[in-house]
Amino acid sequence: MATVNSARADDSVETVIIGAGVVGLACAAVFARRGQRVLVLEKHGRVGDETSSRNSGVIHAGLYYPQGALKTTLCVRGRELLYARAARQGIPHRKLGKLIVAVDAAESSTLEALAARARENGAGALRMLESAELHALEPRVRASAALLSPESGIIDAHALVQAYLAEAKGHGATLALRTTVEGLEPVGERLRVVARTANAEPDAIVAERVINAAGLGAFDIARLAGLASSRLGVAQHLCKGDYWKLTPRLRGVVSHLLYPLPVRAGLGVHLTLDLDGSLRAGPDTEYVSAARYDIDETKRVAFAEAVRRYLPELRDDDLTPDFAGIRPKLHGPETTFHDFVIADAAQHGVPGLYNLLGIESPGLTASEAIAEHVAGLAGV
Ligand SMILES: Cc1cc2nc3c(=O)[nH]c(=O)nc-3n(C[C@H](O)[C@H](O)[C@H](O)COP(=O)(O)OP(=O)(O)OC[C@H]3O[C@@H](n4cnc5c(N)ncnc54)[C@H](O)[C@@H]3O)c2cc1C
């Protein structure tokens, strides 16, 4: 671990960040910008290689979650920061708007309730559309009503990750790739981080604070510091979401992000557009015992049926397997919501440790707001 080896353990690094996903790197950018000496440790050979590159790439407006929840406030703030950053730094993005559709009268009342919540949440401009208005916007979609969120959009997540990394490095942060954190122990008010690179002996560094932004591995990191799930009061549930590509035949069939009403564990199988205009359906929700990224071909019919509810012309053979992502949820299939947990010593008792747990959607949208929130907790 060259970076840790070369660092003088007592004074060269104030903040160690575990995980170079979009959230860890947003933290690196914000902490480094605010004058902190930052070291980011990432087990893979490149940044943003896990959940940050396995998602819908949607900039969420902040429609769905309860008022006052971190998922809501950080999404709304994060969305504003994200559009500003994307415009400033030329990160590819499009504010193309999103439609949540109700396919029948029974769903329309649920949609009204969602619209009311979204307004309370500060999700930006919103408009309820009757079927004729929807038809004018999206002639090939079938629904009885829709909620239009013009503030929703898409962003190149890879470019965003690179932008955070460049900003962090520009302010002096260091990134150590292929470096897996294997130990974390309190040393007085500070923390000793033990990490290992491939083929190397473990090495250690002492930091004033450690930000645990390890995504799917965040509970493992917490455990290294003696914080089992029982002490944290939350547990991680892995919830896989698969995506299917739509055939080029259907290119241009919709021009907005198209969502059904949310389901228990997710937002429902939706249609998203890539920046190049190609369409993708997904993700579904499947609780799994271990992370895996295969696409089960037998799900094709279920996906096609889910999309046909609002896009009747879709045929089963219009879908081909694309990719999967894993949500680090803090609730299982029997409940519908758990907020992000962003916890410091006041909650868990380990000085200097900031645990970021359950950073599922809208974590990409909220990334910089999450970083600001952690910086606020740390007094940076
Ligand atoms: C299917 C799906 C769809 C989604 N869609 C959206 C969306 O449209 N919009 C949105 O806003 N959000 C979305 N999200 C959520 C968003 O993708 C995540 O919230 C975000 O990517 C989380 O970033 P992260 O940095 O916390 O985690 P990650 O990207 O997983 O990064 C964590 C990093 O920590 C590293 N790590 C782990 N353990 C160790 C260790 N011991 N030592 C060193 N490094 C370690 C990992 O290698 C990894 O690189 C979606 C998520 C999923 C799964």
The ligand as an SDF file (V2000), in Angstrom:
LIG
                    3D

 53 58  0  0  0  0  0  0  0  0999 V2000
  -30.3800   -1.3150   -9.1720 C   0  0  0  0  0  0  0  0  0  0  0  0
  -30.0320    0.0360   -8.6510 C   0  0  0  0  0  0  0  0  0  0  0  0
  -30.5320    1.1820   -9.2610 C   0  0  0  0  0  0  0  0  0  0  0  0
  -30.2210    2.4470   -8.7550 C   0  0  0  0  0  0  0  0  0  0  0  0
  -30.6570    3.5530   -9.4180 N   0  0  0  0  0  0  0  0  0  0  0  0
  -30.3520    4.7790   -8.9440 C   0  0  0  0  0  0  0  0  0  0  0  0
  -30.7580    5.9520   -9.6390 C   0  0  0  0  0  0  0  0  0  0  0  0
  -31.3110    5.8800  -10.7240 O   0  0  0  0  0  0  0  0  0  0  0  0
  -30.5060    7.1590   -9.0770 N   0  0  0  0  0  0  0  0  0  0  0  0
  -29.8670    7.2820   -7.8700 C   0  0  0  0  0  0  0  0  0  0  0  0
  -29.7240    8.4010   -7.3800 O   0  0  0  0  0  0  0  0  0  0  0  0
  -29.4140    6.1890   -7.2170 N   0  0  0  0  0  0  0  0  0  0  0  0
  -29.6240    4.9470   -7.7370 C   0  0  0  0  0  0  0  0  0  0  0  0
  -29.1610    3.8350   -7.0970 N   0  0  0  0  0  0  0  0  0  0  0  0
  -28.3700    4.0080   -5.8820 C   0  0  0  0  0  0  0  0  0  0  0  0
  -26.9090    4.3650   -6.1870 C   0  0  0  0  0  0  0  0  0  0  0  0
  -26.4040    3.5970   -7.2540 O   0  0  0  0  0  0  0  0  0  0  0  0
  -26.1020    4.1040   -4.9140 C   0  0  0  0  0  0  0  0  0  0  0  0
  -26.7020    4.7620   -3.8300 O   0  0  0  0  0  0  0  0  0  0  0  0
  -24.6700    4.6230   -5.0270 C   0  0  0  0  0  0  0  0  0  0  0  0
  -24.0480    4.1470   -6.1940 O   0  0  0  0  0  0  0  0  0  0  0  0
  -23.8910    4.1590   -3.8080 C   0  0  0  0  0  0  0  0  0  0  0  0
  -22.5670    4.5800   -3.9350 O   0  0  0  0  0  0  0  0  0  0  0  0
  -21.4990    4.1450   -2.8510 P   0  0  0  0  0  0  0  0  0  0  0  0
  -20.2870    4.9250   -3.1450 O   0  0  0  0  0  0  0  0  0  0  0  0
  -22.1260    4.2630   -1.4890 O   0  0  0  0  0  0  0  0  0  0  0  0
  -21.2990    2.5730   -3.0710 O   0  0  0  0  0  0  0  0  0  0  0  0
  -20.4070    1.7720   -4.1300 P   0  0  0  0  0  0  0  0  0  0  0  0
  -20.4920    2.3460   -5.4820 O   0  0  0  0  0  0  0  0  0  0  0  0
  -20.8010    0.3420   -3.9680 O   0  0  0  0  0  0  0  0  0  0  0  0
  -18.9360    2.0000   -3.6190 O   0  0  0  0  0  0  0  0  0  0  0  0
  -18.4290    1.3720   -2.4620 C   0  0  0  0  0  0  0  0  0  0  0  0
  -16.9780    1.0810   -2.7120 C   0  0  0  0  0  0  0  0  0  0  0  0
  -16.3940    0.5750   -1.5120 O   0  0  0  0  0  0  0  0  0  0  0  0
  -15.4320   -0.3720   -1.8970 C   0  0  0  0  0  0  0  0  0  0  0  0
  -15.1310   -1.2460   -0.7510 N   0  0  0  0  0  0  0  0  0  0  0  0
  -15.9780   -2.0930   -0.1270 C   0  0  0  0  0  0  0  0  0  0  0  0
  -15.3430   -2.7270    0.8760 N   0  0  0  0  0  0  0  0  0  0  0  0
  -14.0690   -2.2650    0.8910 C   0  0  0  0  0  0  0  0  0  0  0  0
  -12.9290   -2.5430    1.6990 C   0  0  0  0  0  0  0  0  0  0  0  0
  -12.9550   -3.4320    2.7020 N   0  0  0  0  0  0  0  0  0  0  0  0
  -11.7610   -1.8960    1.4150 N   0  0  0  0  0  0  0  0  0  0  0  0
  -11.6950   -0.9910    0.4100 C   0  0  0  0  0  0  0  0  0  0  0  0
  -12.7540   -0.6930   -0.3940 N   0  0  0  0  0  0  0  0  0  0  0  0
  -13.9250   -1.3150   -0.1480 C   0  0  0  0  0  0  0  0  0  0  0  0
  -16.0890   -1.1120   -3.0470 C   0  0  0  0  0  0  0  0  0  0  0  0
  -15.1410   -1.8070   -3.8370 O   0  0  0  0  0  0  0  0  0  0  0  0
  -16.7780    0.0150   -3.7830 C   0  0  0  0  0  0  0  0  0  0  0  0
  -15.9960    0.5370   -4.8450 O   0  0  0  0  0  0  0  0  0  0  0  0
  -29.4280    2.5590   -7.5920 C   0  0  0  0  0  0  0  0  0  0  0  0
  -28.9170    1.4080   -6.9830 C   0  0  0  0  0  0  0  0  0  0  0  0
  -29.1910    0.1600   -7.5160 C   0  0  0  0  0  0  0  0  0  0  0  0
  -28.5960   -1.0580   -6.8980 C   0  0  0  0  0  0  0  0  0  0  0  0
  1  2  1  0
  2  3  1  0
  2 52  2  0
  3  4  2  0
  4  5  1  0
  4 50  1  0
  5  6  2  0
  6  7  1  0
  6 13  1  0
  7  8  2  0
  7  9  1  0
  9 10  1  0
 10 11  2  0
 10 12  1  0
 12 13  2  0
 13 14  1  0
 14 15  1  0
 14 50  1  0
 15 16  1  0
 16 17  1  0
 16 18  1  0
 18 19  1  0
 18 20  1  0
 20 21  1  0
 20 22  1  0
 22 23  1  0
 23 24  1  0
 24 25  2  0
 24 26  1  0
 24 27  1  0
 27 28  1  0
 28 29  2  0
 28 30  1  0
 28 31  1  0
 31 32  1  0
 32 33  1  0
 33 34  1  0
 33 48  1  0
 34 35  1  0
 35 36  1  0
 35 46  1  0
 36 37  1  0
 36 45  1  0
 37 38  2  0
 38 39  1  0
 39 40  1  0
 39 45  2  0
 40 41  1  0
 40 42  2  0
 42 43  1  0
 43 44  2  0
 44 45  1  0
 46 47  1  0
 46 48  1  0
 48 49  1  0
 50 51  2  0
 51 52  1  0
 52 53  1  0
M  END
$$$$
